[in-house]
Amino acid sequence: MTLLIQPTDARVLELVRHAGILRPRDLSTIGCARTILARMVRQGQLEKVARGMYQLPEAEPTRHHSLAEAAKRIPTGAICLLSALRFHELGTQSPHEVWMAVDRKARRPNGGYPPLHIVRFSGDALISGVEAHILDGVCVKITAPARTIADCFKYRTKIGLDVGLEALRAYLDERRGTIDDLWRFAKMNRVTGIMRPYLEALA
C-alpha cells in the first residue's frame, strides 16, 4: 500500500532534506508540532539517529557525521583540538568524543549523542581562526589547521606535547598553511615561546 504523504509531512521532509539533520525545535520554523516526528518515524519517513535527532532513512552518513550531530546539539560551538586534527587529517588522532569549544558562560549539555569533550574559550579565542564547513547538510564550525595546532600547544598538558608536534610536522610537510598563520595563533594563545624551538627545528 502506498503511503499518502500529508502536506505537513511534506514540509518536514523538505526541511530535513535542507538541514541534513533535524531537531524537534527546528519544526517551529514551519509551524509544525513536534508530535509529528514519532508518527513519521513509525511510517518510515524519518529515521531517529540519536536522542532528538532525525534524518531521512536513505541518507548516507559520512565519516564526519558525528561532527554534524555535535554541531546540531551546540550550534554556537566549534569543533576543536583532537576532533579538528582528525577532520584536517593532521596526525593520527582518532578521539572517541567530539572535542568542542564553547563560550565560558555557556550551559554544559546533558548526555546525548555524540559524547562531547567540552573546552571553554571566550572572546576572540572562540571565533578567531574558525572555518565553516558543510557536513551531511549541516553547517559545522571547525578551527582551521594553524589555529588547531596552536591550541594543541596551549593544551599540551591535557593532550600531550607529542600530539601538537605530530600535527605541526604534518602541517609543514604537507604545506597545509603558512608559518605566519601559525605565529598569529601562537601569539593569540601565548605559546610562541613553547612553539618557537620546534618550529625552527622543523621549518
C-alpha positions in Angstrom: 0.0 0.0 0.0 1.3 3.4 -1.0 1.8 5.8 1.9 -0.1 9.0 1.5 2.2 11.9 2.5 0.3 14.6 4.2 1.0 18.3 3.5 2.6 18.8 6.9 4.8 15.7 6.3 6.0 17.2 3.0 7.1 20.4 4.8 9.0 18.3 7.4 10.7 16.2 4.7 11.7 19.3 2.8 13.1 20.8 5.9 15.2 17.7 6.8 16.5 17.5 3.2 17.8 21.0 3.5 19.1 20.7 7.1 20.6 17.2 6.8 19.8 16.5 10.5 16.5 17.6 12.0 15.9 18.5 15.7 12.4 18.9 17.1 12.9 22.6 17.8 13.5 23.1 14.0 9.8 22.4 13.4 8.9 25.8 14.8 10.2 27.4 11.6 7.5 25.7 9.5 4.7 25.8 12.2 4.5 22.0 12.8 4.0 20.3 16.1 6.8 18.1 17.5 4.5 15.2 17.9 4.5 14.6 14.1 8.0 13.2 14.3 7.1 10.0 16.2 4.4 9.2 13.6 6.8 9.9 10.7 9.4 7.5 12.2 6.7 4.8 12.6 5.7 5.3 9.0 9.4 5.0 7.8 9.5 8.6 6.5 12.2 9.6 9.0 14.9 7.8 11.0 15.8 8.6 14.6 19.6 8.6 14.7 20.0 9.8 18.3 18.0 11.4 21.0 16.3 14.4 19.5 17.9 13.9 16.0 16.2 12.7 12.8 17.3 12.3 9.2 16.0 10.7 6.0 16.2 6.9 6.0 18.1 6.8 2.8 20.7 9.4 4.0 24.2 8.1 3.8 26.2 9.4 6.7 29.8 10.5 6.0 32.7 9.7 8.3 32.2 13.2 9.8 28.6 12.5 10.7 29.3 12.8 14.5 30.7 16.3 13.9 27.4 17.3 12.2 25.4 15.9 15.0 27.6 17.7 17.6 27.0 21.0 15.7 23.3 20.5 15.8 23.5 19.9 19.5 25.5 23.1 20.1 25.2 25.4 17.1 27.3 28.1 18.8 30.2 25.8 19.5 33.2 25.0 17.3 34.9 21.6 16.7 38.5 21.9 18.1 41.7 20.2 19.2 41.7 16.4 18.6 38.5 16.4 16.6 39.7 19.2 14.4 43.0 17.4 13.9 41.0 14.4 12.8 38.9 16.4 10.4 42.0 18.1 8.8 43.9 14.8 8.8 46.8 16.3 10.8 48.4 13.3 12.6 46.9 10.1 13.8 44.3 11.2 16.4 41.0 9.3 16.5 39.1 10.6 19.5 36.0 8.7 20.8 34.5 12.0 21.8 33.8 15.1 19.8 36.0 18.0 21.1 34.1 21.2 21.1 34.9 24.7 22.1 32.1 26.7 23.8 31.7 30.0 25.5 32.9 30.1 29.1 29.4 31.0 30.2 27.5 28.5 28.1 25.4 25.8 29.7 27.0 22.4 29.6 24.9 20.0 27.5 23.4 17.0 29.3 24.2 13.5 28.0 23.1 12.8 24.4 25.0 11.6 21.4 27.7 12.0 20.3 29.6 12.2 23.5 31.3 15.6 23.8 34.6 16.8 25.4 33.9 20.5 26.2 36.6 23.1 26.1 35.8 26.6 27.2 37.0 29.7 25.4 36.0 33.4 25.5 36.2 36.5 23.3 38.4 36.2 20.1 39.6 32.7 21.2 36.1 31.4 20.4 35.8 32.9 16.9 39.3 33.6 15.6 40.5 31.0 13.1 37.2 29.2 12.9 36.0 28.0 9.5 32.5 26.9 8.4 32.2 23.5 6.6 29.0 21.8 5.3 28.9 18.2 6.6 25.9 16.0 5.9 23.9 19.1 5.1 24.9 20.8 8.4 27.0 24.0 8.8 29.8 22.9 11.2 32.3 25.4 12.6 35.8 23.9 12.9 39.1 25.5 13.9 41.5 26.0 11.0 44.7 23.9 10.8 47.1 26.6 12.1 44.7 27.6 14.9 44.2 23.9 15.8 47.9 23.4 16.2 48.4 26.4 18.3 45.5 25.2 20.5 47.2 21.8 20.9 50.4 23.5 22.2 48.2 25.6 24.6 46.6 22.4 25.9 49.7 20.3 25.8 49.4 19.3 29.4 46.0 17.8 28.8 46.5 16.1 25.4 50.3 15.6 25.3 53.0 17.6 23.7 53.6 14.8 21.1 50.1 15.5 19.7 51.0 19.0 18.8 54.4 18.1 17.4 52.9 15.4 15.2 50.3 17.8 13.8 53.0 20.6 13.4 55.2 18.2 11.4 52.3 17.2 9.1 51.2 20.8 8.7 54.7 21.8 7.5 55.5 18.6 5.4 52.1 18.8 3.6 52.2 22.6 3.3 48.7 22.9 4.9 49.1 26.6 5.6 51.6 29.4 6.2 54.1 29.9 9.1 52.7 33.4 9.5 49.3 31.8 10.4 51.0 29.6 12.9 52.7 32.6 14.6 49.5 34.6 14.6 47.6 31.9 16.5 50.6 31.1 18.7 50.6 34.8 19.8 46.9 34.6 20.5 47.3 31.6 22.7 50.6 32.9 24.2 52.6 29.9 23.3 55.2 31.5 21.0 58.0 30.6 23.4 56.8 27.0 23.5 56.4 26.6 19.7 59.4 28.5 18.6 62.2 25.9 19.0 60.1 23.1 17.4 59.0 25.3 14.5 62.6 26.4 13.9 63.8 22.8 14.0 61.1 21.6 11.6 60.8 24.5 9.2 
